[in-house]
């Protein structure tokens, strides 16, 4: 949830969608995202819609959050009508979802199952910090129906974690992975960040090695982005720390790809590697492929049939609207054909399979030919009718997108 949502059109008080969004609903894959906006501490680099207070007033507390968010799930059922939208994926993100009691997360998942439906083979994920779970809570989450957990490891190096304002002990990561295995989770992912000020190439290699030593099924590795308005941005502006260097970030990425590929992980999206196709993050693939999803929670974004909307950001305002029987949506936009095509290019080209050339405008196909000549798109895939990134193209993915868009 970025800090500045776009301007948009008003949303009806009951949250009803235009008929164009409901056409074909249920024929397309459907996912549910549940945003839990609470954190124990706020990291200096974080730009997400999160709050550290336990009680925010106006009914917006950690203790009552599950019941509040469940009210939006019931609203979703009313808005979506009778269409079968049984979720193929459910994802609890934040914030730190596991700051809530496992019983509350189970209650919310049960609300999704009861109101919208959850497929028997659904991927059900929660994010977690290593210090926000233990053996008992992980076992309780697995028993409630969660199948996958994504731990925010970020780094194995204490001074890097300190710069990121992460509070967990890196020695705890192997323990939580082991506990998740013992609990029976089908997928375990570790999130890493590279390019933190003061991080060396050796530090990054140490983090990669430590992550792989735990045997995860999936690894995400993201370049640090210093977002305006964050504490880290202020530190950079004051000269207290240096902003990430593009050449250093490229070196970190190349090392990550080399190490992960050498350990049997296959990249399937620019920042994501999995131990086999069955361990891909299916919920995130839904975003990249433009599927339908409903986002529950303050600041959460949703997309159904080309209509996109976003909720009010503050938990107090969110709780107040639902208590009044109104939609928590702040604004929405109905995407044009051109907008949907551009977003399809922007996101799908990041995937290993790439994008069919037939989906590009004439100018985009010409750009794809140039990108092949420049070594940014794979010539074999191009000959097969697809625009698929090379390793160099992954480093310059934004430049490739500019070539492919009109």
RAGIZI-V524729 format. One record per residue. N is the residue number from 0. RES is the residue in one letter. SS is DSSP state (H for helix, E for strand, C for the rest). PSI is psi in degrees with one decimal (NA if undefined). BURIAL is # if it has 16 or more other C-alpha atoms within 10 Angstrom, else .. Layout:
BEGIN
n: <N/N>
res: <RES/RES>
ss: <SS/SS>
psi: <PSI/PSI>
burial: <BURIAL/BURIAL>
END
This chain:
BEGIN
n: <0/1/2/3/4/5/6/7/8/9/10/11/12/13/14/15/16/17/18/19/20/21/22/23/24/25/26/27/28/29/30/31/32/33/34/35/36/37/38/39/40/41/42/43/44/45/46/47/48/49/50/51/52/53/54/55/56/57/58/59/60/61/62/63/64/65/66/67/68/69/70/71/72/73/74/75/76/77/78/79/80/81/82/83/84/85/86/87/88/89/90/91/92/93/94/95/96/97/98/99/100/101/102/103/104/105/106/107/108/109/110/111/112/113/114/115/116/117/118/119/120/121/122/123/124/125/126/127/128/129/130/131/132/133/134/135/136/137/138/139/140/141/142/143/144/145/146/147/148/149/150/151/152/153/154/155/156/157/158/159/160/161/162/163/164/165/166/167/168/169/170/171/172/173/174/175/176/177/178/179/180/181/182/183/184/185/186/187/188/189/190/191/192/193/194/195/196/197/198/199/200/201/202/203/204/205/206/207/208/209/210/211/212/213/214/215/216/217/218/219/220/221/222/223/224/225/226/227/228/229/230/231/232/233/234/235/236/237/238/239/240/241/242/243/244/245/246/247/248/249/250/251/252/253/254/255/256/257/258/259/260/261/262/263/264/265/266/267/268/269/270/271/272/273/274/275/276/277/278/279/280/281/282/283/284/285/286/287/288/289/290/291/292/293/294/295/296/297/298/299/300/301/302/303/304/305/306/307/308/309/310/311/312/313/314/315/316/317/318/319/320/321/322/323/324/325/326/327/328/329/330/331/332/333/334/335/336/337/338/339/340/341/342/343/344/345/346/347/348/349/350/351/352/353/354/355/356/357/358/359/360/361/362/363/364/365/366/367/368/369/370/371/372/373/374/375/376/377/378/379/380/381/382/383/384/385/386/387/388/389/390/391/392/393/394/395/396/397/398/399/400/401/402/403/404/405>
res: <X/X/X/X/X/X/X/X/X/X/X/X/X/X/X/X/X/X/X/X/X/X/X/X/X/X/X/X/X/X/X/X/X/X/X/X/X/X/X/X/X/X/X/X/X/X/X/X/X/X/X/X/X/X/X/X/X/X/X/X/X/X/X/X/X/X/X/X/X/X/X/X/X/X/X/X/X/X/X/X/X/X/X/X/X/X/X/X/X/X/X/X/X/X/X/X/X/X/X/X/X/X/X/X/X/X/X/X/X/X/X/X/X/X/X/X/X/X/X/X/X/X/X/X/X/X/X/X/X/X/X/X/X/X/X/X/X/X/X/X/X/X/X/X/X/X/X/X/X/X/X/X/X/X/X/X/X/X/X/X/X/X/X/X/X/X/X/X/X/X/X/X/X/X/X/X/X/X/X/X/X/X/X/X/X/X/X/X/X/X/X/X/X/X/X/X/X/X/X/X/X/X/X/X/X/X/X/X/X/X/X/X/X/X/X/X/X/X/X/X/X/X/X/X/X/X/X/X/X/X/X/X/X/X/X/X/X/X/X/X/X/X/X/X/X/X/X/X/X/X/X/X/X/X/X/X/X/X/X/X/X/X/X/X/X/X/X/X/X/X/X/X/X/X/X/X/X/X/X/X/X/X/X/X/X/X/X/X/X/X/X/X/X/X/X/X/X/X/X/X/X/X/X/X/X/X/X/X/X/X/X/X/X/X/X/X/X/X/X/X/X/X/X/X/X/X/X/X/X/X/X/X/X/X/X/X/X/X/X/X/X/X/X/X/X/X/X/X/X/X/X/X/X/X/X/X/X/X/X/X/X/X/X/X/X/X/X/X/X/X/X/X/X/X/X/X/X/X/X/X/X/X/X/X/X/X/X/X/X/X/X/X/X/X/X/X/X/X/X/X/X/X/X/X/X/X>
ss: <C/C/C/C/C/C/C/C/E/C/C/C/C/C/C/C/C/C/H/H/H/H/C/C/C/C/C/C/C/E/E/E/E/E/E/E/C/E/C/C/C/C/C/C/C/C/C/C/C/C/E/C/C/C/E/C/C/C/C/C/E/H/H/H/H/H/H/H/H/H/H/H/H/H/H/H/H/H/H/H/C/C/C/C/C/C/E/E/E/E/E/E/E/E/C/C/H/H/H/C/C/H/H/H/H/H/H/H/H/H/H/H/H/H/H/C/C/E/E/E/E/E/E/E/E/E/E/E/C/H/H/H/C/C/H/H/H/H/H/H/H/H/H/H/C/C/C/E/E/E/E/E/E/E/C/C/C/H/H/H/H/H/H/C/C/C/C/C/C/C/C/H/H/H/H/H/H/H/H/H/H/H/H/C/C/C/E/E/E/E/E/E/E/E/C/C/C/C/C/C/H/H/H/H/H/H/H/H/H/H/H/H/H/C/C/C/C/E/E/E/E/E/E/C/C/C/C/C/C/C/H/H/H/H/H/H/H/C/C/C/C/C/C/C/C/H/H/H/H/H/H/H/H/H/H/H/H/H/H/H/H/H/C/C/C/E/E/E/E/C/C/E/E/E/C/C/H/H/H/C/C/H/H/H/H/H/H/H/C/C/C/E/E/E/E/E/C/C/C/C/E/E/E/E/C/C/E/E/E/E/E/C/C/C/H/H/H/H/H/H/H/H/H/C/C/C/C/C/E/E/E/E/E/E/C/C/H/H/H/H/H/H/H/H/H/H/H/H/C/C/E/C/C/C/E/E/H/H/H/C/C/H/H/H/H/H/H/H/H/H/H/H/H/C/C/C/E/C/H/H/H/H/H/C/C/E/E/C/E/C/H/H/H/H/H/C/H/H/H/H/H/H/H/H/C/C>
psi: <97.4/162.3/-22.6/92.1/155.6/162.8/157.2/-174.4/157.6/152.3/134.9/149.2/-31.3/0.6/7.7/148.2/155.9/153.9/-30.1/-32.6/-31.2/-13.8/122.6/4.2/131.5/-23.7/-20.7/150.8/144.2/137.0/162.7/129.0/132.8/115.5/124.5/109.6/17.2/141.4/150.4/-40.8/159.5/120.6/144.4/-22.9/-7.4/132.4/7.9/165.3/84.8/158.3/140.8/-13.1/139.8/-39.4/118.2/-4.0/162.1/27.8/4.4/82.7/160.3/-37.8/-33.8/1.3/-41.4/-43.5/-37.2/-48.9/-32.5/-29.6/-34.8/-34.9/-41.3/-38.4/-41.3/-41.9/-41.1/-43.6/-38.0/-7.0/-146.8/1.9/143.5/104.0/34.8/126.3/129.7/-25.4/146.8/133.7/121.5/115.8/-176.8/-148.7/-168.5/94.8/-35.1/8.0/-24.9/152.2/142.9/-32.2/-38.6/-40.9/-37.4/-38.0/-43.1/-42.5/-38.5/-36.1/-42.8/-43.9/-43.0/-38.5/-44.5/-27.6/144.3/125.5/151.4/-31.0/20.1/147.9/121.9/109.6/144.7/140.3/154.8/145.8/148.2/-28.5/11.5/5.8/161.5/-175.1/-45.8/-43.5/-37.9/-40.8/-39.2/-39.5/-41.4/-41.9/-28.3/-11.8/0.2/134.5/-16.0/144.7/138.8/111.2/134.1/78.8/-49.1/-51.1/159.0/4.2/120.9/-42.1/-27.6/-44.3/-38.3/-41.3/-34.1/-3.0/27.6/137.7/-8.1/154.9/124.7/-22.9/-13.5/-21.8/-49.6/-32.4/-46.0/-33.4/-43.0/-42.8/-40.0/-39.5/-46.7/-31.0/-17.3/17.5/137.8/-21.4/134.2/124.6/148.0/132.6/131.2/152.4/132.9/154.5/11.3/136.7/129.9/-8.6/130.4/169.6/-37.3/-38.3/-44.1/-40.2/-39.0/-41.2/-42.8/-46.3/-41.6/-39.7/-47.4/-29.7/-23.3/-11.8/45.9/162.9/-17.9/142.1/131.0/135.0/114.5/137.1/136.7/130.2/124.9/104.5/139.1/142.0/-7.0/164.2/-36.4/-38.2/-38.6/-38.0/-40.3/-43.3/-34.9/-3.9/14.2/-32.5/160.3/143.8/152.2/141.2/132.6/-41.0/-39.7/-41.3/-39.9/-42.0/-41.2/-42.6/-45.7/-39.0/-43.1/-46.4/-40.7/-48.0/-45.0/-42.3/-39.1/-24.1/5.5/13.4/137.8/129.1/139.0/-12.5/153.3/-38.6/14.8/138.0/142.7/151.4/75.3/155.9/-32.3/-11.8/8.9/152.1/95.1/-33.2/-45.9/-34.7/-32.9/-37.7/-48.4/-25.9/1.6/28.8/175.8/142.5/151.2/127.1/118.0/135.0/164.2/129.3/-3.9/144.3/148.8/159.7/123.0/116.8/39.5/0.8/128.9/137.0/165.3/143.6/160.2/148.3/-36.5/135.3/-32.6/-45.8/-40.0/-50.6/-38.5/-41.9/-44.7/-37.6/-29.1/1.6/17.6/161.7/141.3/3.7/135.8/-43.6/169.8/169.7/141.1/115.6/139.7/167.1/-43.2/-40.4/-42.4/-39.3/-43.9/-41.0/-36.2/-45.5/-48.5/-40.8/-45.6/-30.1/-18.3/-13.0/151.7/-40.1/-20.0/-158.2/132.8/131.1/-27.8/-19.6/-4.8/150.1/169.3/-42.0/-34.7/-38.6/-35.8/-40.8/-36.1/-39.9/-41.2/-39.2/-33.8/-46.9/-32.0/0.9/17.9/-24.9/145.5/122.1/-33.9/-43.5/-38.5/-42.1/-24.5/3.6/22.4/148.7/104.0/134.1/142.7/176.6/-43.6/-36.6/-33.3/-36.1/-25.9/38.0/-38.1/-38.4/-37.4/-43.6/-41.8/-33.6/-32.2/-20.0/150.4/NA>
burial: <#/./././#/./././././#/./././#/#/#/./././#/#/././#/#/././#/#/#/#/#/#/#/#/#/#/#/././#/#/#/#/#/#/#/#/#/#/./././././././#/#/#/#/././#/#/./#/#/#/#/#/#/./#/#/#/././#/././././#/#/#/#/#/#/#/#/#/#/#/#/#/#/#/#/#/#/./#/#/#/#/#/#/#/#/#/#/./#/#/#/#/./././#/#/#/#/#/#/#/#/#/#/#/#/./././#/#/#/#/#/#/./#/#/#/#/#/#/#/#/#/#/#/#/#/#/#/#/#/#/./#/#/#/#/./#/./#/././#/#/./#/#/./#/#/#/./#/./#/#/#/#/#/#/#/#/#/#/#/#/#/./#/./#/./#/#/#/./#/#/#/#/#/#/./#/#/#/#/#/#/#/#/#/#/#/#/#/#/././#/#/#/#/#/././././././#/./#/#/././././#/#/./#/#/#/#/#/#/./#/#/././././#/#/#/#/#/#/#/#/#/#/#/./././#/#/#/#/#/./#/#/#/#/#/#/#/#/#/#/#/#/#/#/#/#/#/#/#/#/#/#/#/#/#/#/#/#/#/#/#/#/#/#/#/#/#/#/./././#/#/#/#/#/#/#/#/#/./././././././#/#/#/#/#/#/#/#/#/#/#/./#/#/#/#/././#/./././#/#/./#/#/#/#/#/#/./././#/#/#/#/./#/#/./././#/#/#/#/#/#/./#/#/#/./#/././#/#/./#/#/#/.>
END
